[in-house]
Amino acid sequence: MAFRRILVPLDLDFPDTELEPPLGDGRETFEIDGRPVSLASVSLRALMLAAELCRKDGASLSLVHAVPHLSTHGMYHGPVNFPTKLLAEIQDRALGLAAAALQKVRELRCPDVAADVVAKCGNPHEVVLHEAQRQGADLIVLGAHDPGRIARFFIGSTTDRLIREAPCPVLVLPPAGKPAG
């Protein structure tokens, strides 16, 4: 089976170096506009496999990242109220940073593969499902995190939801050090 379009959701993190300790979980780190960005090791493994499949089949790649939606209600009201315009500006900057980070990952890890980048606001599984449908993806390749049995029981995982709802096959790489199957 040859693939034409492979979608890879990437787990990016934008740590605040003054507040968060250095990440020592095998993440790859780099900078965008002087800000640290880290890519989860499971995402990097998925990207490298997807890029190899693209090279083999002449397929194109789509790197996708979901940026959490900032809300104009709930915790943002009360003693401190953030103006809607400020939240929109923060959201736009977060999307721009995510898109730049995806482009940097593409340039560093698969410059020889035809690829585009998509950064959108929303829930990760919804963003990935929407993009897979919109782009007519033939395959989704992602690395699984281990959220733990309790979290998986109560809220499910992005991976579980993608497997159940995706419009195409989903190839899941287990967390590093875990046997497949």
C-alpha positions in Angstrom: 0.0 0.0 0.0 1.5 3.3 -1.1 0.7 6.5 0.9 0.1 9.9 -0.7 -0.5 12.0 2.4 0.8 11.3 5.9 -0.2 13.4 8.9 1.9 13.5 12.0 0.6 15.2 15.2 3.6 16.7 17.2 3.7 17.3 20.9 5.5 20.6 21.3 6.1 22.3 24.6 7.0 25.9 25.2 8.5 25.9 28.7 9.1 29.0 30.7 12.7 28.5 31.7 12.4 30.7 34.8 9.5 28.6 36.2 10.0 25.1 34.9 13.0 22.8 35.5 14.9 21.5 32.5 13.1 18.7 30.7 15.1 15.5 31.0 12.6 13.1 29.4 14.4 12.6 26.1 12.8 15.7 24.5 14.7 17.5 21.7 15.0 21.2 22.5 15.7 24.1 20.2 14.9 27.9 20.2 12.4 30.0 18.2 12.9 33.7 18.6 14.9 33.2 21.8 12.2 31.0 23.3 12.8 27.4 24.3 10.8 24.8 22.5 10.8 21.1 23.1 9.6 18.2 21.0 8.5 15.0 22.8 10.7 12.0 22.0 7.6 10.0 21.0 6.7 12.7 18.5 10.2 12.8 17.1 10.2 9.0 16.6 6.8 9.2 14.8 8.1 12.0 12.6 11.2 10.1 11.6 9.2 7.0 10.7 6.6 9.0 8.7 9.4 10.9 6.9 10.9 7.5 5.9 7.6 6.3 4.6 7.2 9.5 2.6 10.6 9.1 1.0 9.8 5.5 0.1 6.4 6.2 -1.4 6.9 9.8 -2.6 4.2 10.9 -0.2 3.8 14.4 1.3 3.8 15.1 5.0 1.7 17.3 7.3 3.0 18.3 10.7 0.2 19.3 13.0 0.1 20.8 16.5 -3.0 21.8 18.5 -2.6 25.0 20.6 -5.0 25.1 23.6 -7.9 27.5 23.2 -7.8 30.5 25.6 -11.2 31.1 27.0 -12.8 34.4 27.6 -14.8 33.0 30.5 -14.4 30.7 33.5 -11.1 31.2 35.3 -10.3 34.4 33.4 -13.2 36.2 35.2 -13.4 37.1 38.8 -10.7 39.2 40.6 -8.7 39.5 37.4 -10.5 39.9 34.0 -8.4 39.6 30.8 -9.8 41.7 27.9 -10.9 39.7 24.9 -8.6 41.6 22.7 -5.6 40.7 24.9 -6.6 37.0 24.9 -6.9 37.1 21.1 -3.5 38.6 20.8 -2.0 36.0 23.0 -3.7 33.2 21.0 -2.4 34.6 17.7 1.1 34.8 19.1 0.9 31.2 20.4 -0.3 30.0 17.0 2.6 31.9 15.3 5.1 30.4 17.6 3.7 26.9 17.2 3.8 27.3 13.3 7.4 28.5 13.5 8.3 25.6 15.7 6.7 23.1 13.4 8.6 24.7 10.4 11.9 24.5 12.4 11.3 20.8 13.2 10.6 20.2 9.5 13.8 22.0 8.5 15.9 20.1 11.1 14.4 16.6 10.7 13.0 16.1 7.2 14.1 18.9 4.9 14.1 16.5 1.9 10.4 15.6 2.3 7.5 17.6 0.8 5.8 18.9 3.9 3.5 21.5 5.3 2.8 22.7 8.8 -0.5 23.3 10.5 -1.0 25.0 13.9 -4.6 25.4 15.0 -6.4 26.2 18.2 -8.4 23.4 19.8 -8.5 20.0 21.4 -5.7 17.9 20.0 -7.8 14.9 18.9 -10.4 17.2 17.2 -7.7 19.2 15.4 -6.0 16.1 14.1 -9.3 14.5 13.0 -10.3 17.7 11.2 -7.0 18.0 9.5 -6.9 14.3 8.5 -10.4 14.7 6.9 -9.6 18.1 5.3 -6.4 16.9 3.8 -7.5 13.5 2.8 -4.8 11.8 4.8 -4.0 8.2 4.0 -2.2 7.6 7.3 -1.8 9.2 10.7 1.5 8.4 12.5 1.9 9.3 16.1 3.8 8.4 19.2 1.8 7.3 22.3 2.3 8.8 25.7 1.5 6.8 28.7 -1.1 8.9 30.6 -1.6 6.2 33.2 -4.5 3.9 33.7 -6.5 6.2 35.9 -6.4 9.2 33.4 -7.1 6.9 30.5 -10.2 5.4 32.3 -11.7 8.8 33.2 -10.9 10.9 30.2 -9.5 8.6 27.5 -6.4 9.5 25.6 -5.9 11.4 22.4 -4.4 8.3 20.8 -7.4 6.2 21.8 -9.8 8.7 20.3 -7.8 9.0 17.1 -7.8 5.2 16.7 -11.6 5.0 17.1 -12.5 8.1 15.0 -9.9 8.6 12.3 -11.0 8.5 8.7 -7.8 6.6 7.8 -5.4 4.1 9.4 -3.5 5.2 12.5 0.0 3.9 13.2 0.9 4.3 16.9 4.5 4.0 18.2 4.7 3.0 21.8 6.5 5.1 24.3 10.3 4.5 24.2 11.3 1.5 26.2 7.9 -0.1 26.0 7.4 -3.2 23.9 5.0 -3.0 20.9 1.8 -4.9 21.3 
